[in-house]
Amino acid sequence: MTTDRIYNVLFLCTGNSARSILAESILNAEGKGWFKAYSAGSQPKGEVNLLALKELALLGYPTEGFRSKSWDEFAVPGAPEMDFIFTVCDSAAGEACPVWIGHPVTAHWGIEDPAAVEGSELEKGRAFAQAARFLKNRIMAFLSLPIASIDKLALESHLRQIGMMDGASVIQPKAS
């Protein structure tokens, strides 16, 4: 991918404690120099899930500086203007979002919540590893798109297809 600008990407989830944090860290590492990722939630839990940070560390991704925060922080004057917004949980996809400055391209990339898994530490760890793998696969597909050279309609179609990759929590209806 070649571009002369850095694109801002916001990952949204209800609690902003696990999936959106995983995605923020992975994109900031894999898309460094091309993308700046952020994350937020509609009802932030106020703390980052420690298993999310543990999984990021195991994969060699950054684990510092994350916090669970409201999406309202990104809908005020002076906030970074987003080019892309991805919802990574089904409940956030159905909520009434703030009005985003600049009309960013949006898509739903829902995957199951690893923080909702009950069981042994091993089972919980597997859920976080699977969530990180699904998110990384989507992010790598996103990074392979020729963003600067395709029109918005085609881009939106590609982003919806990425959201339906292996691990999708809900199969989305096809655009007509």
Steps between C-alpha positions, in 0.01 A plus 500: 500500500631843413349824616623848578280542807417325824143372534323513837307187600264462796407155632174501696364251749258538788748464788828601328689250713594208273425470124534869415823521704642195318413656164647840594834348599521265200421771244735752658782245471417347161394826335765725652567796274171454314240478775437635849254281688282596795236313698197598702173368637139603533501391865868470592586265786764741624782246489677292240459122533830356622459194277491731196830655607645155569405381150648812340826440689508135390464613138765770534262796470505816713325478838564844645281809508160342444193611690131427482328820381174630359446550131380850593869600520518463122182693419605841635673793330875450497481119505686316226287475186440135418538355152370156601284372784464128568264349754643177639206394716141445397341715770708807408405451134133536590533803725435858399848638439608861530512702179856465376678797345605440139265207426747215550468168322343250740471123519405234751773249584324320785661209678398317815594665829796315654432671834160325516659154496465316828715210603862432577780749444606284205154527340493875555850531356395304191205735450728803508749332265220421256359855517847647437552263204165593342570871548853472361368316193249781437761768557748336262226474234420869560867593464516322165227721347607774257318760712635805321398375155151349537173686527302516824226260385751230404693559821184460709424174319849365571473601867164322536656188347787519747242514779358167382835318516550194718385568856221745416256504791205585277471448126408836357239550232641557153469852367243532223 
